[in-house]
Amino acid sequence: MIKYQKRGLAFLVIVALLALALTGCGGQQAASDGDKAQPKVDTTFINIATGGTAGTYFPLGGAMAEILNKNIEGVNATAESTGASVANINLLKEGNVQMAFIQNDITYYADKGEEMFKDQKVAGLKAMATIYPETCQLITLKKNNINSVADLKGKKVAVGAAGSGVEANARQIMAAEGITYDDINAQYLSFAEAANGLKDGNIDAGFITAGFPTAAIQDLSAQHDVILIPVADATADKLIAEYPFYTKIVIPAGTYQNQAEDVNTLAVKAMLVVTDDMDEQLAYDITKAIYTNLDKLRAAHAVGELIVPETAKDGISIPMHPGAEKYFNE
């Protein structure tokens, strides 16, 4: 009897050992299956500050957000309509956005603590690239009999949204002609508001700084006789000597409806700007994604044709981000 009990005990021990072995195998299998699972990717939010919806920044920003979402794993990018350059500097500084469209002159002022950023230097701004010339366009209607910058005296003039780069350009261009805000009735209006103001007769002329053709001017010229006011060579030379960001540019005849002649004016450069808070690898990935999908930018706006890697460092007015520098040096 004792012999059978011993045999039974031995049998139970063997069964228990087999069960442990099988459990171990199952655990190893589970661990193996776990190894095959894809690691969870944290979401990186990229808010892109652009400008008004009727300008050039906004459609380009939307296209860039789409590019980043499709080409960088874990990125959730969105484009935001804003007050443009000066407002975008502040949004970057406060960490409310991670990338912004900003004029190269405004970025310089912020970096140096000059002009509208006097005694308010913004540290940590980094350039990703300059993308295209932003043209200073002074528009009016034929019936208003304004043919030069000097003719703005005594007129209601849209000088750009408060806190925008357009306002700085308007002020500087008029100053070169000896005109101050005391000489005009200044209206702080966005692109779309300026176009509507001209249409309704509430203003006489308006400054718009954007890549041409600009949607707000196109829409206006489809219904009214729009006149583009040239910047005289002497005025342009004076501005370039004082502000090296400016360059001379020609708006070709036919850019807008019924525009019969070329128009000489000035331009600054649009830049993509981030801060030194951005990881080097992420900055590299963003730059690569944008410059390997330029067809999307060309489809978004006509100025997309001007965005090429060969000119990405032209007019850079602040230090470049190491990630962007790495891409362009490859």
C-alpha positions, 0 to 999 in steps of 0.5 A, a space after each residue: 500500500 505504501 508503495 502505491 502511495 509513493 508512486 502516486 506522490 511521484 506522479 503528482 510531482 511529475 504533473 506539477 513539474 510539467 505544468 510549471 514547464 508549460 507555464 514557463 513556455 507560455 510566459 516566454 511565448 507571451 513575452 515573444 509576442 509582446 516583443 513583436 508589438 509596435 512601441 507606442 509613439 508619443 504625439 508631438 504637436 506642431 502649431 504653425 502660426 501663419 497670417 490672415 486667411 486672405 494672405 499667403 502664409 495661411 495656405 502655405 501653412 496649411 499645406 505644410 501641416 499636411 506634409 508634416 502629418 503625412 511624413 513624420 510619424 507621431 506629429 500632429 500639425 495644424 496651421 493657425 490664422 494669426 496677426 502675422 509676423 510680430 504677433 507670431 514672434 510673441 506666439 513663439 516666445 510664449 510657447 503657444 506655437 512651435 513654428 511660424 512664418 515671419 518676415 526676415 526684418 521683423 525676426 531681426 528686430 526681435 533678435 536684436 531688441 530693436 524697432 517694435 521690440 525695443 528693450 524687449 529682445 526675444 532670445 532663442 529664435 532660430 531660422 529654418 529657412 527663407 522661403 520667398 520674397 514678400 512684396 510690399 504692395 500699395 494698392 488703391 482704386 483708379 477713381 481715388 487719383 493716388 499715383 505715388 506714395 507722396 499722394 497718401 498725405 491726407 488720405 485714409 490708409 490701411 497700414 496693416 493689422 496692429 502688431 504685423 510686419 506690414 505695419 512696419 513696412 508701411 511706416 518705413 516706406 512712408 517715412 522715406 517719403 517724409 510722411 508720418 502717421 500724423 499726415 494720414 488717417 491710419 487704419 489698422 486693417 488686415 489684408 481682407 479688411 483693407 480690400 473690403 475697405 477699398 471696395 466700400 470706400 471706407 479707405 483710400 489706399 492700403 499696404 499689403 506685404 505678401 507674395 504675389 499674386 495676393 488673394 485679397 488683391 486678386 478678388 478686389 481686381 476682379 470687381 474694381 480697377 485696382 492700381 498698384 502704386 510704385 516705390 520710386 527708385 530714389 525712395 527704394 535706394 534710401 530704404 535699402 541703405 537704412 534697412 538692408 533687408 529690403 530688395 528691389 522687385 518687380 511685379 510683372 504686368 498681368 499679375 492682377 486683372 487689368 494690370 497693364 505695366 510692370 510695377 517697381 517696388 520693394 520686398 523682404 523675405 518670408 522665413 520659417 522660424 522656430 526656437 531653440 526648444 525644438 529638438 535637433 532631430 525634429 527640426 531636421 525631419 521637418 525641414 526634410 519633409 517640407 523640401 522633399 514635398 515642394 509640389 504640395 506647396 506649389 499646389 497651395 499657392 503660386 509663390 510655392 514655385 519660388 521655394 527651393 533649397 538653393 535659396 533657403 539660406 538667402 536673407 537669413 537674419 538670425 542663427 539657423 537651427 542646427 537641425 535645418 543646417 544639417 539638412 541643407 549641408 547634406 
